[in-house]
Amino acid sequence: MPRPPHPSRSPQTSRNCSPETRPSRRATFDPHRAVAVKTPVEFCRIDSGDGATVLMLQGLWQIAQADRIAIALGKLGKTVGEVQSIDGKGLGAMDTAGALVLLSRLRAAGIDPGTIALVNFDPSHTRIVEVVRSRLPSPGPAQASQAFGLAARTGQIASNLGMTLLGHVDFLGRVVFELARALRQPALLRPREFMSQLGQTGVTAIPVVALVTFLIGVVFAYLLGLQAEQYGANVFVVDGTALGMTREFAPIIVAVIVAGRSGAAFTAQLGTMKLTEEIDAIRTLGLSADQVLVLPRIAALMITLPLLVFIGDVAGLLGAMVIGQTMLDITPHTFLDRLHTALDPKHVVIGLGKAPFFALVIGIIGCRMGISVERDTRSIGINTTSTVVQSIVAVIILDAIFAVIFQQLGW
């Protein structure tokens, strides 16, 4: 005799219940298993019945499904901007992540989340939505874009330039003050940091400086030689190369290399230290960040740049000597003999004398732009690029000023 079916389970229910919808005794007693229930693909839909646009929610609106929820909301298109209320009757669960995705999408569609009515929501879901809604940042007032004319843009650029120059001068004054204080109190000096910066700004820069100036000497001598050969005056290539390299080309080229190398490094290092709050920690300890970080860098750069310029002079003349021997029939002995006759030592001294001023300008700009970095990584890149541009322009302007001064002095 067949056994009658259990009163709590009918054969029809057993046949039609799929694995996704069949009730699970374990899921009933283990709340952590509820998340494993298969979430419907359609998290939301728009119902426009009865003259009102309602956003119908269903499924699990939790952090695990945040990406899929955002995609589902995105598929609704512009109709989200017409929603007047939200129906949460079909919600299985909701956490703050799901509520944040929902309210953020409504705000992006131009709807104020505070004006949306919540219908058929479980009290716990309503509290979650209200908590997230209260934590949403209030949108700032829309600023109307202003179209500036040529005169206004020129004035704005001039104002920004003036503020930048004023900031550099102020920073220079602070550095000079810290230097004077360190000279009165030698214990404030940082010999280890100073020696480290000597290695970074000087020793490691020798290969690139020598290579670039050597190639510049080769090119400069070659171009002069092409013109001098037409008049049989090959030997005068030595005069032009010696005067140009020692007085102008080597100092400017080396300063540009140092600006792109050490100046950018100063900005990146100090900017990163500010971003990681190391500079704030130094100041918290009662120390001067200018004394600890800025002064050793600028002092090391002012010492190493003249030495690098001298190396650039030698490398540039060596490159000219190579071209003179291979293309202009000028032997090394003839080149050196003519060099002693044509090159006045004052030109070498002038080129070396300009180097510390170039180093001071590069160091001030690099350190100041690093100290003024804002609290984000994007600002580090912007300030580093600005350091290189400002340093190169400042070096060229300063060299032009020196040229005018020396011309007036007859040097």
C-alpha positions in Angstrom: 0.0 0.0 0.0 1.7 3.4 -1.1 2.5 5.9 1.6 0.5 9.1 1.5 2.5 12.3 0.7 3.7 14.4 3.6 1.2 17.1 4.5 3.8 19.8 4.3 5.1 18.8 0.8 3.0 18.1 -2.3 4.3 16.2 -5.3 3.6 19.2 -7.5 5.7 21.5 -5.4 8.6 19.0 -5.5 8.5 18.8 -9.2 8.3 22.5 -10.0 10.8 23.8 -7.5 14.1 24.5 -9.2 17.5 24.4 -7.4 17.5 28.2 -7.3 14.0 28.5 -5.7 13.8 25.3 -3.6 13.8 26.3 0.1 16.9 25.3 1.9 16.8 24.3 5.5 20.5 25.3 5.9 19.8 28.7 4.4 17.0 29.2 7.0 19.3 28.7 9.9 22.6 30.2 8.5 22.2 33.9 7.7 25.6 33.9 5.9 24.2 31.5 3.3 21.6 34.0 2.2 24.1 35.9 0.1 24.7 32.7 -1.9 21.2 32.7 -3.2 21.2 33.5 -6.9 20.4 37.2 -7.5 18.0 37.9 -10.3 19.7 39.5 -13.3 17.2 42.3 -13.4 17.8 44.4 -10.3 15.4 47.2 -11.2 12.9 48.3 -13.7 10.8 51.4 -14.4 7.0 51.3 -13.9 5.2 54.3 -15.4 1.6 53.2 -14.5 -1.0 55.5 -13.0 0.7 58.6 -14.3 3.7 58.2 -11.9 7.2 56.9 -12.7 8.3 54.4 -10.1 11.7 52.7 -9.8 11.0 49.1 -8.8 13.9 47.3 -6.9 14.3 43.6 -6.5 17.0 41.1 -5.5 20.0 41.6 -3.3 21.4 45.2 -3.3 24.7 44.5 -1.6 28.4 45.2 -2.1 29.0 41.9 -3.9 26.6 42.9 -6.6 27.6 46.6 -6.8 29.0 46.5 -10.3 26.0 44.6 -11.7 23.6 47.0 -10.0 25.4 49.9 -11.5 25.2 48.3 -15.0 21.5 47.6 -14.5 20.8 51.2 -13.5 22.8 52.4 -16.5 20.6 50.3 -18.8 17.6 52.3 -17.8 19.0 55.3 -19.6 17.5 58.8 -19.2 14.3 57.4 -17.7 16.0 57.4 -14.3 15.8 61.2 -14.4 11.9 61.0 -14.4 11.6 58.8 -11.3 9.3 60.1 -8.6 9.4 57.3 -6.1 11.2 54.0 -5.3 9.4 50.8 -4.6 11.4 48.3 -2.4 8.8 45.6 -2.2 11.0 43.1 -4.1 14.2 43.8 -2.2 15.7 40.7 -0.6 18.6 42.6 1.1 20.3 46.0 1.0 23.4 47.4 2.5 25.0 50.8 2.4 27.0 50.0 -0.8 23.8 49.2 -2.7 22.1 52.3 -1.3 25.1 54.5 -2.3 25.0 53.1 -5.9 21.3 53.9 -6.1 21.4 57.4 -4.7 24.6 58.3 -6.7 22.9 57.2 -9.9 19.8 59.3 -9.1 22.0 62.4 -8.4 23.9 61.9 -11.6 20.5 61.8 -13.4 19.7 65.3 -12.0 17.4 64.2 -9.1 17.8 65.3 -5.6 17.9 62.0 -3.5 16.2 63.8 -0.6 13.0 64.4 -2.7 12.5 60.7 -3.7 9.7 58.9 -1.8 10.4 55.4 -0.5 7.4 53.0 -0.9 7.0 49.5 0.4 10.5 49.4 2.0 11.3 47.2 4.9 12.0 49.4 7.9 15.7 48.2 8.1 16.2 49.0 4.4 14.6 52.4 4.9 17.1 53.2 7.7 20.0 52.2 5.5 18.8 54.5 2.7 18.3 57.4 5.1 21.8 56.9 6.6 23.4 57.0 3.2 21.3 59.9 2.1 22.3 61.9 5.1 26.0 61.2 4.4 25.9 62.3 0.8 27.9 65.5 0.2 25.8 68.4 -0.7 26.3 69.5 -4.3 28.0 72.8 -4.6 26.4 75.7 -6.4 26.8 75.6 -10.1 29.3 78.1 -11.3 28.6 79.8 -14.5 31.5 79.6 -16.9 33.0 82.9 -17.7 34.6 83.7 -21.1 37.6 85.9 -20.5 38.8 88.2 -23.2 42.4 88.5 -24.3 43.1 91.4 -21.9 41.7 89.4 -19.0 43.7 86.3 -19.8 46.8 88.4 -20.2 46.2 90.0 -16.8 45.5 86.6 -15.2 48.8 85.2 -16.6 50.7 88.2 -15.4 49.2 88.0 -12.0 50.1 84.3 -11.7 53.6 85.0 -12.8 54.0 87.8 -10.3 52.8 85.6 -7.5 55.2 82.9 -8.5 58.1 85.2 -8.6 57.1 86.7 -5.2 56.9 83.2 -3.8 60.4 82.4 -5.1 61.9 85.6 -3.6 60.2 84.9 -0.3 61.6 81.3 -0.3 65.1 82.7 -1.1 64.9 85.0 1.9 64.0 82.0 4.1 66.9 80.0 2.8 69.4 82.9 3.4 68.0 83.3 6.9 68.5 79.6 7.6 72.1 79.8 6.1 73.0 82.7 8.4 71.6 80.8 11.4 73.6 77.7 10.4 76.8 79.7 10.1 76.2 81.1 13.6 75.4 77.6 15.0 77.4 75.0 13.0 75.7 72.3 15.0 72.6 72.9 12.8 74.5 71.8 9.7 73.7 68.3 8.3 77.0 66.9 7.0 75.6 63.5 6.1 72.8 64.9 4.0 75.2 67.4 2.5 77.6 64.7 1.4 74.8 62.6 0.1 73.5 65.4 -2.0 77.0 66.0 -3.3 77.1 62.5 -4.7 73.6 62.7 -6.2 73.9 66.1 -7.8 77.6 65.9 -8.7 79.3 62.5 -9.1 76.4 60.7 -10.7 75.9 63.6 -13.2 79.4 63.5 -14.6 78.7 60.8 -17.3 75.7 62.6 -18.9 77.4 66.0 -18.6 80.6 64.8 -20.3 78.7 63.0 -23.0 76.4 65.8 -23.9 79.1 68.5 -23.9 81.4 66.3 -25.9 78.8 65.9 -28.6 78.0 69.7 -28.5 81.7 70.4 -29.0 81.8 68.0 -32.0 78.8 69.6 -33.6 79.9 73.2 -32.9 83.4 72.6 -34.3 82.0 70.8 -37.3 79.7 73.7 -38.2 82.4 76.3 -37.7 84.8 74.1 -39.8 82.4 74.0 -42.8 82.5 77.8 -43.0 86.2 78.2 -42.1 87.3 75.7 -44.8 86.0 78.0 -47.5 88.5 80.7 -46.5 91.4 78.4 -45.5 91.0 79.4 -41.9 90.6 76.0 -40.3 92.8 77.0 -37.3 90.3 79.7 -36.2 87.8 76.9 -35.4 89.8 76.5 -32.2 89.2 80.2 -31.3 85.5 80.0 -31.8 85.0 76.7 -30.0 87.2 77.6 -27.0 85.4 80.9 -26.5 81.9 79.6 -27.1 82.2 76.5 -25.0 83.9 78.0 -22.0 81.9 81.2 -21.8 78.4 80.3 -22.9 77.6 76.8 -24.1 79.0 74.7 -21.3 77.5 76.7 -18.5 74.1 76.9 -20.1 74.0 73.2 -21.3 75.2 71.9 -17.9 72.6 74.1 -16.1 69.8 72.8 -18.3 70.9 69.2 -17.7 71.1 69.8 -13.9 67.7 71.5 -14.0 66.1 68.5 -15.7 67.9 66.1 -13.4 68.6 67.5 -10.0 65.9 70.3 -10.0 63.2 67.8 -10.9 64.5 65.3 -8.3 64.3 68.0 -5.6 60.7 68.7 -6.4 59.8 65.0 -6.6 61.6 64.1 -3.3 60.2 67.0 -1.3 56.8 66.6 -2.8 56.7 62.9 -1.9 57.9 63.7 1.6 55.1 66.3 2.0 52.5 63.8 0.7 53.6 61.2 3.2 53.6 63.8 6.0 57.4 63.5 6.6 57.8 67.2 6.5 55.0 67.7 9.0 56.8 65.2 11.3 60.1 67.1 11.0 58.3 70.3 12.0 56.5 68.5 14.8 59.9 67.6 16.2 60.7 71.3 16.4 63.1 71.2 13.5 63.2 73.5 10.5 62.4 71.8 7.2 64.3 74.4 5.3 67.4 73.7 7.5 67.1 69.9 7.3 66.0 69.4 3.7 66.5 72.5 1.6 69.8 74.0 2.7 71.9 70.8 2.1 70.5 70.4 -1.4 71.1 74.0 -2.5 74.6 74.2 -1.0 75.6 70.9 -2.6 74.2 72.1 -6.0 76.1 75.4 -5.8 79.4 73.5 -5.2 78.9 70.8 -7.8 77.6 72.9 -10.7 80.9 74.8 -11.2 82.8 71.5 -11.2 80.4 70.1 -13.7 80.8 73.2 -15.9 84.6 72.6 -15.8 84.1 69.0 -16.9 81.8 70.3 -19.7 84.5 72.7 -20.8 87.1 69.9 -21.1 84.7 67.5 -22.8 83.5 70.1 -25.3 87.1 71.1 -26.2 88.0 67.4 -26.5 85.1 66.9 -29.0 86.3 69.9 -31.0 89.8 68.4 -31.0 88.5 65.1 -32.4 86.7 66.9 -35.2 89.7 69.1 -35.9 92.0 66.1 -36.4 89.5 64.0 -38.4 88.0 66.6 -40.7 90.0 69.9 -40.5 93.6 68.6 -40.6 94.3 70.2 -37.2 96.6 68.0 -35.1 96.1 67.7 -31.3 99.4 69.5 -30.8 98.3 72.4 -33.1 94.9 72.5 -31.4 96.4 72.8 -27.9 99.0 75.3 -29.0 96.3 77.5 -30.6 94.1 77.0 -27.5 96.8 78.5 -25.2 97.1 81.5 -27.5 93.4 82.2 -28.2 91.7 81.3 -24.9 91.9 84.1 -22.4 91.5 82.7 -18.8 88.9 85.3 -18.0 86.4 83.6 -20.3 86.8 80.4 -18.3 86.4 82.3 -15.0 83.3 84.0 -16.3 81.7 80.7 -17.3 82.6 79.1 -14.0 81.5 82.2 -12.1 78.0 82.1 -13.5 77.5 78.5 -12.5 76.8 79.1 -8.7 74.1 81.6 -9.6 72.5 79.1 -12.0 72.7 76.5 -9.2 71.1 78.8 -6.7 68.2 79.6 -9.0 67.6 75.9 -9.9 67.8 74.9 -6.2 65.4 77.6 -5.1 62.8 76.7 -7.7 63.1 73.0 -7.3 62.9 73.0 -3.5 60.2 75.6 -3.3 58.0 73.8 -5.9 58.5 70.6 -3.9 57.5 72.2 -0.6 54.4 73.8 -2.2 53.1 70.4 -3.5 49.4 69.8 -2.5 48.1 66.7 -0.9 47.7 64.6 -4.0 50.0 62.7 -6.4 48.9 64.6 -9.4 50.3 67.8 -7.9 53.8 66.2 -7.7 53.8 65.6 -11.5 52.6 69.1 -12.2 55.1 70.8 -10.0 58.0 68.7 -11.2 57.2 69.6 -14.8 56.9 73.3 -13.8 60.2 73.1 -12.0 62.1 72.0 -15.2 60.4 74.7 -17.3 60.9 77.5 -14.8 64.5 76.5 -14.2 65.4 76.5 -17.9 63.8 79.8 -18.5 65.3 81.4 -15.4 68.8 80.1 -16.4 68.5 81.6 -19.9 67.2 84.9 -18.6 70.0 85.1 -16.0 72.6 84.3 -18.6 71.3 87.1 -20.8 71.5 89.5 -17.8 75.1 88.4 -17.2 75.9 89.0 -20.9 74.6 92.6 -20.8 76.5 93.3 -17.6 79.8 91.9 -18.9 79.3 93.8 -22.1 78.9 97.1 -20.2 82.0 96.2 -18.1 84.0 95.4 -21.2 84.6 91.8 -20.2 
